Amino acid sequence: MDIVLDFTDEYLFDDLYARFFPLIQANSISSTNGTNGIPIPNVFYLPRDNIYRQFISLFIITLFFVYFFYFFFSTLSYIFVFDKELMKHPKFLKNQIAKEIKLSTLGFPITSFITVPWFLGEVRGYSGLYEDINQYGLLYAVFSVFLFLFFTDMCIYWIHRWLHHPLIYKHLHKAHHRWIIPTPYSSHAFHPLDGYLQSVPYHIFVYLFPLHKFLYISLFVFVNLWTIMIHDGEFLTSGSFVNGAAHHVLHHLYFNYNYGQYFTIWDKIGGSYRKPGDEQFDIKKKKDQNIWKKQAMEVDSFDENGKEKKS
């Protein structure tokens, strides 16, 4: 994150802070005006390494990035990927997309604010991020990508499953499960604390393991793209290893399956794996009204906590 901060300081923030923030006065140090001998305070602009400036700058960067990324890529996915016929499903809510966008946009400032301390720690040198590829070698750099994916997938699985606990679900994760038939805009439509908790593994990773700075930025872009992709309704794989959009739609439909983010490993270990069926890949079955009605009845068999109602 320090790479992004340095760039924005150079081309944006230095000028903004100089214009809109008052000069900081070091009253304990003074110099003498050579003309009339009157002492004047030594003054300087808010420096780049000031922790408060860094926090504000990182918050602005994070907020800009998340809004731009959400609207730009979700809209591209909605226009070119998402099957609009799915909006006729009986469990697709009235004005659902507007509701998804509202929940996302209202939550972003809160999520960004409580995320910034992680970025601040990185900028101030407390993480394992590094810039010289030779420091750990190319082989480790490649390995670190797979380590990042598997580590974060493991952590997110257990956090996600914990969010489905009845005592937690109704307060945090239930908001995201309003979208029984998800769209690209539902990808970030969480309760702010829910979204934050599921992002924590990405931040923890760089405090536990070395990771190249450019790989870190690239992986963050990938993570957000993947989050949109598994909500876009384009079912590319029914395989038993990658947790794709087909698997994640089953999670939205039936609540207690496929908690993983990228892979199905932990779902299989935890007994929560459910393989997508033909109704998600056969074009006719995917839009079959009778199958939709059956899915709607199955959804209605769950209570408000995502547990099957007792007959």
C-alpha positions, 0 to 999 in steps of 0.5 A, a space after each residue: 500500500 505504500 507504493 499507492 500512497 507514495 504515488 498519490 502523495 506525489 501527484 495529489 495529496 502533497 498539493 491538497 494538504 498544502 492547500 487545505 491544511 493549516 501550517 503546523 507551527 513548531 513554536 519551540 523553534 524560532 528564527 530571526 527575521 534578518 530585516 527587523 530582528 523580530 523572531 518568527 516561528 519555524 513553520 512546515 507543512 504536514 509531512 508525509 510520514 505524519 500518522 494522521 495524514 497517512 490515515 486520512 490519505 489511506 482512507 480516501 484511497 481505500 474509499 475511492 478504490 472500493 467505489 470505483 471497483 464496485 461500480 465499474 466491474 459490477 456494471 461490466 459484469 451486469 451488462 456483459 455476463 449476468 443473465 437478466 432472465 434470472 431476474 424473473 425468478 420468484 425469489 428475485 426481490 422487487 428493486 433488488 439491484 437498487 437495494 444491493 447498491 444501497 447496502 453496498 454504498 452505505 457500508 463502504 465508508 464504515 468498512 474502509 474506516 476500520 480497514 485502514 489501520 491494517 494498511 497503516 501498519 503496512 505503510 509504517 513497516 510492520 508487515 512482511 511486504 517487500 519490494 525487492 524480488 531477490 529478497 526471497 527469490 522468484 520461486 518463493 514469490 510464485 509459492 506465496 500466491 498459492 499460499 495466500 489463496 489457500 490460507 485466506 480460503 481456509 480462514 474465510 471458510 471458518 469465518 463464513 461458517 461462524 457467521 451462520 451461527 444463529 446468534 450471529 447470523 441474524 445480526 450480521 450475515 442475514 443482510 447478504 442472504 436477502 439476495 437469494 438470486 445474487 447479481 454482480 451488485 450483491 457481491 459487496 452488499 454486506 453488513 459493514 462488519 460482515 464484509 470487514 470480518 471476511 476481509 481480515 484474512 487478506 490483511 493478516 496474511 501479510 503480517 504472518 508471511 512475506 509477500 511482494 508488494 506488487 503481488 499484494 496489489 494484484 491479489 487484492 484486485 483478483 480477490 475483488 474480481 473473484 467476489 463479483 464473479 461468484 455472484 454473476 450467475 455465469 456457471 462455468 464449472 461444476 468441478 469439485 475443486 474450484 468453488 465457482 459461481 454455481 457453487 456459491 449460488 447454491 449457498 445463497 439458495 440453501 444457506 448451509 453449503 459451500 462456504 468456501 471462497 475459492 476452493 471446495 477443500 474445507 467444505 468437504 472437510 467440514 461436511 458442507 460441500 454440495 455439488 451443483 446440479 444439471 439445473 444450473 448448467 442445462 440452459 433449459 433447466 436453468 430457466 425452467 419455471 417448475 424448477 424455479 418454483 421448486 427452488 422457491 419452496 425449498 428456500 421457504 423451508 428455511 427459517 430466518 436463521 437459515 435453518 430448516 423449519 421443523 415439520 
